[in-house]
Amino acid sequence: MKEQRHRILCAVCALALVLTAVLAPAAWAADGAGEVQDTAKSTLTTGDAAEMQQADAAVTALTGSDEYEQMSREERLTSALAELDELARKGLVRRDSIRTDEENGIVSFTYRCGVLGGILLTLPDELDEMTFDAGDNGLRAPRDIAQRASCTEMPLTDDVRQAAEARRYRENALPETIGRAAIYYAFDNTVNSSRFPYYSYMQGFWEGMGLRTTMNTRVTLSDLRRMNKYDLCILSAHGAYYTYSYGTFRKHTRTEPIILLTEASTLYKDIIYGFDLLAHRIIKLNGLYCVTADFFRNAYRSGQLSNTIIYSETCEFLGVTNSVDESMAEALLAGGARTVLGYVNNVYTVYSRSMLWDTVNHLAMGQTIGRALAHAKDTYGENDIIWYTEQGGRRPHAAAACLVLYGDENARLNVPENFSPEERAEAAEDMLADVLESAA
């Protein structure tokens, strides 16, 4: 009898161990500890991708319509929620994942397969908060710049003017190539763009300074995996702060900065990018791909970005005031980048472009990135509200955007240290027109 009771007890213990092993991990995942449940699916099937494309078609039909463009923000929110409700009814998105973030202007959701998506309440074209025109608004030129160039050019400080002239007429002053740069331009598709001509001008000018500059106007996720080919990478794109929900029984929320691309989602690309989509390294807004910090962390996990300087113009690259998020900078530095520069908060278009122009100009003249950034701030202001008020603006946005440097402030291009502004002088003033013409 004792032996029989002992056998029964052993059987009960064994059953308890089996149940614990099977049920405990599921309970832990359901409890929302991390994103285990949401990302447990490791393979994106053709069926999953087809379902996402069906949902994307409905979303882009809404957001790309003339009616949506004419709607107020409140009307867009109502339409977005109605569309997502219909997609949830069809089983294409998870109803309990739909979340409205009015502050950041995004309605986020999760596709049935676990990939993250969203609808922008502010269209990309509207993310440009303002563009100043000195003639129409009576705004004076920034400090220490005597003459503002025409709309397709950028203003020059005296030291950059001298350097450009010396480069043109004293070719032996510098090596033929001082470095390789890439502008990842994803603000728009360049058609009828008010932005793009400035970047085209900057590219030509920097080429004339010996900085071999590639302009990428069709930025893809694959392109962002090959930034290690350059000494300087400029991320010229829109950014946002994306909030999403995860977990089943216990809901959690997470907010992180993202970079918006103009690369449209397709069935084929969804399958190719499947692992990154399921791991939430890539998300989709309005049917377009966006990247998170984890995308860069994974792409450069072996430190391939060795000695590269990364300069980001994207809004909220480092989060927002009272909620600074350094994950983008940390991911790029972990990937080997020597220096990373980016903005906290939304940044005014013209201020951001002017800071880029002045910083890279002085970097190309041989200054360290730290000194070049300091010169840009001395010229245009420590933050964009200082710049805004100096231009005569009266209604600044709520929080100032400032450019922050992470990593090595002594990083520089391949410019001899003894190539100082004083040694470049004595080029005639009338040569400037030829220099600018050749750079344009």
Secondary structure by P-SEA (a helix, b strand, c coil): caaaaaaaaaaaaaaaaaaaaccaaaaaaaaccccccccccccccaaaaaaaaaaaaaaaaaaaccccccccaaaaaaaaaaaaaaaaaaccccccccccccccccccccccccccccccccccccccccccccccccccccccccccccccbbbbcaaaaaaaaaaaccccccccccbbbbbbcccccccccccaaaaaaaaaaaaaaccbbbbbccccaaaaaccccccbbbbbbbbbbbbbcccccbbbbbbbbbbbbcccccaaaaaaaaaaaaaccbbbcccbbbbcaaaaaaacccccccbbbbbbcccccccccccccaaaaaaaaaacccbbbbbcccccaaaaaaaaaaaaaaaaacccaaaaaaaaaaaccccaaaaaaaacccccccbbbbbbbcccccccccccccccccccccccccaaaaaaaaac
